[in-house]
């Protein structure tokens, strides 16, 4: 097995794991904490986010590793693939980098960081309500977008693995 095929398999594995992470947040975590009052909702999310912010090695391996694997797949695919295979590689790579990673950097992480700066214990009920309203709808919407593109990418990569 050459480096090109390893890059595709690694991209498939890591992007699928990333899709699982965003899907778990979309269908379990966010619906679960949605039932909490404003303070507890914001606190619960902040605690979850702190696990990521504290550089969880396994999370970093999956999330950052998926970016490296996809970039490696794009470069090697451009050198070794052609026709429909090359097109699938570029569609999958673009969908993942632009549909999953870009929103993460531009929307979700800044929302997470803004939430981490709040001193929840000293906030009034109306401040907590405003903080939640500024955070939850946008974060959930963009996570749904990330989830769609992550699952779409994984499906394309699985097709690619079986077609090469």
DORODO-617772 format. One record per residue (C-alpha): residue number from 1; x, y, z; residue in one letter. Coordinates in Angstrom, 1 decimal. Example, Ala and Ser with C-alpha at 12.3 -4.5 7.8 and 13.67 -1.06 7.14 Angstrom:
% residues 2
node seq: 1	x: 12.3	y: -4.5	z: 7.8	type: a $
node seq: 2	x: 13.7	y: -1.1	z: 7.1	type: s $
//
This chain:
% residues 164
node seq: 1	x: 0.0	y: 0.0	z: 0.0	type: x $
node seq: 2	x: 1.5	y: 3.3	z: -1.0	type: x $
node seq: 3	x: 1.3	y: 6.7	z: 0.8	type: x $
node seq: 4	x: -1.5	y: 7.9	z: -1.4	type: x $
node seq: 5	x: -3.8	y: 5.0	z: -0.4	type: x $
node seq: 6	x: -2.8	y: 5.4	z: 3.3	type: x $
node seq: 7	x: -3.7	y: 9.1	z: 3.1	type: x $
node seq: 8	x: -7.2	y: 8.2	z: 1.7	type: x $
node seq: 9	x: -7.8	y: 5.6	z: 4.4	type: x $
node seq: 10	x: -6.5	y: 7.8	z: 7.1	type: x $
node seq: 11	x: -8.7	y: 10.7	z: 5.8	type: x $
node seq: 12	x: -11.7	y: 8.4	z: 5.8	type: x $
node seq: 13	x: -11.1	y: 7.2	z: 9.3	type: x $
node seq: 14	x: -10.4	y: 10.6	z: 10.9	type: x $
node seq: 15	x: -13.1	y: 12.5	z: 9.0	type: x $
node seq: 16	x: -15.6	y: 9.9	z: 10.0	type: x $
node seq: 17	x: -14.6	y: 10.2	z: 13.6	type: x $
node seq: 18	x: -14.9	y: 14.0	z: 13.3	type: x $
node seq: 19	x: -18.3	y: 13.5	z: 11.8	type: x $
node seq: 20	x: -19.2	y: 11.3	z: 14.8	type: x $
node seq: 21	x: -18.1	y: 14.1	z: 17.2	type: x $
node seq: 22	x: -20.2	y: 16.8	z: 15.5	type: x $
node seq: 23	x: -23.2	y: 14.4	z: 15.2	type: x $
node seq: 24	x: -23.0	y: 13.4	z: 18.8	type: x $
node seq: 25	x: -23.2	y: 17.1	z: 19.7	type: x $
node seq: 26	x: -26.1	y: 17.6	z: 17.3	type: x $
node seq: 27	x: -28.2	y: 14.7	z: 18.4	type: x $
node seq: 28	x: -27.2	y: 14.0	z: 22.1	type: x $
node seq: 29	x: -25.2	y: 16.7	z: 23.8	type: x $
node seq: 30	x: -27.0	y: 19.9	z: 22.7	type: x $
node seq: 31	x: -30.5	y: 18.4	z: 22.9	type: x $
node seq: 32	x: -29.6	y: 17.1	z: 26.4	type: x $
node seq: 33	x: -28.3	y: 20.3	z: 27.8	type: x $
node seq: 34	x: -31.0	y: 22.4	z: 26.1	type: x $
node seq: 35	x: -33.4	y: 21.3	z: 28.9	type: x $
node seq: 36	x: -31.2	y: 23.1	z: 31.5	type: x $
node seq: 37	x: -31.8	y: 26.6	z: 32.8	type: x $
node seq: 38	x: -29.7	y: 29.3	z: 31.4	type: x $
node seq: 39	x: -26.9	y: 29.2	z: 34.0	type: x $
node seq: 40	x: -26.6	y: 25.4	z: 34.0	type: x $
node seq: 41	x: -26.8	y: 25.3	z: 30.2	type: x $
node seq: 42	x: -23.9	y: 27.8	z: 29.8	type: x $
node seq: 43	x: -21.9	y: 26.1	z: 32.6	type: x $
node seq: 44	x: -22.4	y: 22.6	z: 31.1	type: x $
node seq: 45	x: -21.2	y: 23.7	z: 27.7	type: x $
node seq: 46	x: -18.3	y: 25.6	z: 29.2	type: x $
node seq: 47	x: -17.2	y: 22.5	z: 31.1	type: x $
node seq: 48	x: -17.5	y: 20.4	z: 27.9	type: x $
node seq: 49	x: -15.5	y: 22.9	z: 25.9	type: x $
node seq: 50	x: -12.8	y: 23.1	z: 28.6	type: x $
node seq: 51	x: -12.0	y: 19.4	z: 27.8	type: x $
node seq: 52	x: -11.2	y: 20.5	z: 24.3	type: x $
node seq: 53	x: -9.5	y: 23.7	z: 25.3	type: x $
node seq: 54	x: -7.2	y: 21.8	z: 27.7	type: x $
node seq: 55	x: -5.8	y: 20.0	z: 24.6	type: x $
node seq: 56	x: -7.4	y: 16.5	z: 25.0	type: x $
node seq: 57	x: -4.8	y: 14.4	z: 23.1	type: x $
node seq: 58	x: -7.4	y: 12.1	z: 21.5	type: x $
node seq: 59	x: -9.6	y: 15.0	z: 20.4	type: x $
node seq: 60	x: -6.5	y: 16.8	z: 18.9	type: x $
node seq: 61	x: -5.4	y: 13.6	z: 17.2	type: x $
node seq: 62	x: -8.8	y: 13.2	z: 15.5	type: x $
node seq: 63	x: -9.6	y: 16.9	z: 14.8	type: x $
node seq: 64	x: -6.2	y: 18.2	z: 13.7	type: x $
node seq: 65	x: -5.2	y: 14.8	z: 12.3	type: x $
node seq: 66	x: -8.1	y: 14.9	z: 10.0	type: x $
node seq: 67	x: -7.0	y: 18.2	z: 8.6	type: x $
node seq: 68	x: -3.4	y: 16.9	z: 8.0	type: x $
node seq: 69	x: -4.7	y: 13.7	z: 6.4	type: x $
node seq: 70	x: -7.1	y: 15.6	z: 4.1	type: x $
node seq: 71	x: -4.4	y: 18.0	z: 3.0	type: x $
node seq: 72	x: -2.0	y: 15.0	z: 2.4	type: x $
node seq: 73	x: -4.8	y: 13.3	z: 0.4	type: x $
node seq: 74	x: -5.3	y: 16.4	z: -1.7	type: x $
node seq: 75	x: -1.6	y: 16.7	z: -2.5	type: x $
node seq: 76	x: -1.0	y: 13.0	z: -3.2	type: x $
node seq: 77	x: -4.4	y: 12.7	z: -5.0	type: x $
node seq: 78	x: -3.4	y: 15.5	z: -7.3	type: x $
node seq: 79	x: -0.2	y: 13.6	z: -8.2	type: x $
node seq: 80	x: -1.7	y: 10.1	z: -8.5	type: x $
node seq: 81	x: -5.4	y: 10.2	z: -9.2	type: x $
node seq: 82	x: -7.3	y: 11.2	z: -12.3	type: x $
node seq: 83	x: -10.8	y: 11.4	z: -13.6	type: x $
node seq: 84	x: -13.7	y: 10.7	z: -11.3	type: x $
node seq: 85	x: -11.3	y: 9.6	z: -8.5	type: x $
node seq: 86	x: -9.5	y: 13.0	z: -8.5	type: x $
node seq: 87	x: -12.9	y: 14.8	z: -8.7	type: x $
node seq: 88	x: -14.1	y: 12.9	z: -5.6	type: x $
node seq: 89	x: -10.9	y: 13.7	z: -3.7	type: x $
node seq: 90	x: -11.2	y: 17.4	z: -4.4	type: x $
node seq: 91	x: -15.0	y: 17.5	z: -3.6	type: x $
node seq: 92	x: -14.4	y: 15.6	z: -0.4	type: x $
node seq: 93	x: -11.4	y: 17.8	z: 0.6	type: x $
node seq: 94	x: -13.2	y: 21.0	z: -0.2	type: x $
node seq: 95	x: -16.4	y: 19.9	z: 1.6	type: x $
node seq: 96	x: -14.4	y: 19.0	z: 4.7	type: x $
node seq: 97	x: -12.1	y: 22.0	z: 4.9	type: x $
node seq: 98	x: -14.7	y: 24.6	z: 3.9	type: x $
node seq: 99	x: -17.8	y: 23.0	z: 5.4	type: x $
node seq: 100	x: -16.4	y: 21.6	z: 8.6	type: x $
node seq: 101	x: -13.1	y: 23.2	z: 9.5	type: x $
node seq: 102	x: -13.7	y: 26.7	z: 8.3	type: x $
node seq: 103	x: -17.0	y: 27.1	z: 10.3	type: x $
node seq: 104	x: -15.2	y: 25.7	z: 13.3	type: x $
node seq: 105	x: -12.5	y: 28.3	z: 13.2	type: x $
node seq: 106	x: -14.7	y: 31.2	z: 12.2	type: x $
node seq: 107	x: -17.9	y: 30.6	z: 14.2	type: x $
node seq: 108	x: -17.9	y: 27.7	z: 16.7	type: x $
node seq: 109	x: -14.5	y: 28.3	z: 18.4	type: x $
node seq: 110	x: -15.0	y: 32.1	z: 18.7	type: x $
node seq: 111	x: -18.5	y: 31.4	z: 20.3	type: x $
node seq: 112	x: -16.8	y: 28.9	z: 22.7	type: x $
node seq: 113	x: -14.1	y: 31.4	z: 23.6	type: x $
node seq: 114	x: -16.7	y: 34.1	z: 24.2	type: x $
node seq: 115	x: -18.6	y: 31.8	z: 26.5	type: x $
node seq: 116	x: -15.4	y: 30.9	z: 28.4	type: x $
node seq: 117	x: -14.8	y: 34.6	z: 29.2	type: x $
node seq: 118	x: -18.1	y: 34.9	z: 31.1	type: x $
node seq: 119	x: -18.2	y: 34.8	z: 34.9	type: x $
node seq: 120	x: -21.4	y: 32.9	z: 35.1	type: x $
node seq: 121	x: -21.6	y: 33.0	z: 38.8	type: x $
node seq: 122	x: -21.8	y: 36.8	z: 38.9	type: x $
node seq: 123	x: -24.3	y: 37.2	z: 36.0	type: x $
node seq: 124	x: -27.9	y: 38.2	z: 36.6	type: x $
node seq: 125	x: -30.8	y: 36.1	z: 35.2	type: x $
node seq: 126	x: -31.2	y: 38.5	z: 32.3	type: x $
node seq: 127	x: -27.5	y: 38.5	z: 31.5	type: x $
node seq: 128	x: -27.5	y: 34.7	z: 31.5	type: x $
node seq: 129	x: -30.5	y: 34.7	z: 29.2	type: x $
node seq: 130	x: -28.8	y: 37.1	z: 26.8	type: x $
node seq: 131	x: -25.6	y: 35.1	z: 26.8	type: x $
node seq: 132	x: -27.5	y: 32.0	z: 26.0	type: x $
node seq: 133	x: -29.4	y: 33.7	z: 23.2	type: x $
node seq: 134	x: -26.2	y: 35.0	z: 21.7	type: x $
node seq: 135	x: -24.6	y: 31.6	z: 21.9	type: x $
node seq: 136	x: -27.0	y: 28.7	z: 21.5	type: x $
node seq: 137	x: -28.9	y: 29.3	z: 18.2	type: x $
node seq: 138	x: -25.8	y: 30.2	z: 16.2	type: x $
node seq: 139	x: -23.6	y: 27.5	z: 17.7	type: x $
node seq: 140	x: -26.3	y: 24.8	z: 17.1	type: x $
node seq: 141	x: -27.0	y: 26.0	z: 13.5	type: x $
node seq: 142	x: -23.4	y: 26.0	z: 12.5	type: x $
node seq: 143	x: -22.8	y: 22.6	z: 14.2	type: x $
node seq: 144	x: -25.6	y: 21.2	z: 12.1	type: x $
node seq: 145	x: -23.9	y: 22.6	z: 9.0	type: x $
node seq: 146	x: -20.6	y: 21.1	z: 10.1	type: x $
node seq: 147	x: -22.3	y: 17.8	z: 10.8	type: x $
node seq: 148	x: -23.9	y: 17.7	z: 7.3	type: x $
node seq: 149	x: -20.6	y: 18.4	z: 5.6	type: x $
node seq: 150	x: -18.6	y: 16.0	z: 7.8	type: x $
node seq: 151	x: -21.1	y: 13.1	z: 7.1	type: x $
node seq: 152	x: -21.1	y: 14.1	z: 3.3	type: x $
node seq: 153	x: -17.3	y: 14.0	z: 3.3	type: x $
node seq: 154	x: -17.2	y: 10.6	z: 5.0	type: x $
node seq: 155	x: -19.6	y: 9.2	z: 2.5	type: x $
node seq: 156	x: -17.6	y: 10.5	z: -0.4	type: x $
node seq: 157	x: -14.4	y: 9.1	z: 1.1	type: x $
node seq: 158	x: -15.9	y: 5.7	z: 1.7	type: x $
node seq: 159	x: -17.0	y: 5.6	z: -1.9	type: x $
node seq: 160	x: -13.5	y: 6.6	z: -2.9	type: x $
node seq: 161	x: -11.9	y: 3.9	z: -0.8	type: x $
node seq: 162	x: -14.0	y: 1.3	z: -2.6	type: x $
node seq: 163	x: -13.5	y: 2.7	z: -6.0	type: x $
node seq: 164	x: -9.7	y: 2.8	z: -6.0	type: x $
//
